[in-house]
Amino acid sequence: MKKEIKKKLLNKDSDVVEILNAKPNEIENPLGKVTIGASIFSFIQIVVFLSWFYWAYKKYMNWFENEELTRTSSLFPNTSIVKVGIPLFIVSIILEYLIGLLAITDYNSKEQYRLSDTVASFSNGIIQQLIEMWTTLIGDMFGLVMITAIPYKWIYENYGLTKAFEGNWQGFLLMFLARDFCYYWFHRAAHRCAFMWAVHGVHHQPNSFSYHVNLSQGGIQRITSTVFYAPLALFCPPELYTIIFPMEKIYGFFTHTCLVGKSHWLLSLVFVTPSSHRVHHAGAPAKYIDKNYGEMLSIWDKLFGTHQDEEESIVFGHCQPIDSYEPIHSQFNGWFKIWKKSKSVKSAWRKFLCFIMPPGWDPITGKEIDLKSSYLNNSTPFNSFKYDSHLPNKLLNTYLLVWFTITLGLAIYLIRMYNQFTSYSQMIILFSYVIYSLFCFGSLSDLNSNSIYYDSIRLLITPFIFYNLQFSSSFAYSIFNNTKLPQQSLIIYISIISLFSFLILLSHKNYFIIEKSSQKEKRVWIKEIGRDYTNKLNRIN
């Protein structure tokens, strides 16, 4: 008889040990069951997005039917990730967290939304959006309109093979299907080529699965995907790519949740659902690895043999979990692993192969790891580990949340308003401050012994950032409901907050100490199912 993952089963010590030693097929996965709620959720998601696509199509056609000189931006459908996606993402994340707290299900909002883990996901997403901003600016310097790091318009106007798909439903449908088809092959390559995995693997680092996980992105992923999307410019106009690319990305955001179970097979026959995408984010069992690559459509996985239904309980994250929340470390961790692997052989050819062969390829044997005989086949959320360093009290968590929120506001302002800056130096200063702040927040979450010094420097320079950058007044204007806040007042408020924050850090300096490796391992590594279960297990042992 399969065991159910319910808290009531873990009341006795024998239950705790028994489920620790259970095999994946002996533990029932509540999320693997087809439920009415999950089916309704997926149905609504599909209907809403298809309706949105129809709205975008009608608006695009209306825009196109106007004379070229009268095609204003107000007529063009706005589906931008920055202007539409980011506000929607933030609201949805808050709602998912609150619903998770209230829901009478197996969803554990406390485990899915650990503050340090969530801040790390946001941080990686900010880095990706800032790098895409710079690719757009570099394109502007050369007179190129960059769309997701692709000089799409230039390719279409100079090398396009046909104009037949402009301003008609055939072109809209072609882009709808072709963009997702290209994403499938990019996504598959990103899992099967080591240097691409070093970038894309950032998205798979979180040992949880909720909306915030979607935000964790490799900084240069837009660049590594260009070769897969650029061919679209040979056939489809840039307007269609501008409309449909973000819409399908936003759809993908809503497949990152454990709040609902498995949908009816009719719904997952064509479209990606949360259940199918949970499988894709599995680090174990082995049968789930490198499956379900589609973003919006599941037909490509079924067509090319990479589809896998959700069955046993999933262990989320990497096969070997990352041991830090610091986003710079996250962005370069995959590259460090490749470099380390390449140093194990002397052959220049095999060193090169370390970068282009699958991540599990061994340069010494020349073979890939055999997942069928891997320990991952016996991995469950109860016997697998995840990284869970966290700040020790509510005051420090509030400190992190407040300062991250301020930094998030600055990042969003920079991403949305970069074209209003009067000089590149202002942009570079603010960009550097945001990146350094994200580094400090990750270091604090790790309880790095030097993090109190890193963050003290950040607090020291924060008032000068607001004072020296001329954006301060316009930033205050945009934040305070069009009521212009005097720049001097803003600087005073920021200085007071920084001083008060420094006193908080100073009063907690005893938490940021050098630890022995054994002490740190005991503190940061817990069972994937959560800290409550880990504590019960530790009490028994």
Beta strands, then each sheet from edge to edge (+ up, - down):
strand 1: 3-4
strand 2: 27-28
strand 3: 282-284
strand 4: 315-316
strand 5: 361-362
strand 6: 367-368
strand 7: 385-387
strand 8: 525-527
sheet 1: 1+ 2+
sheet 2: 3+ 4-
sheet 3: 5+ 6-
sheet 4: 7+ 8-
end
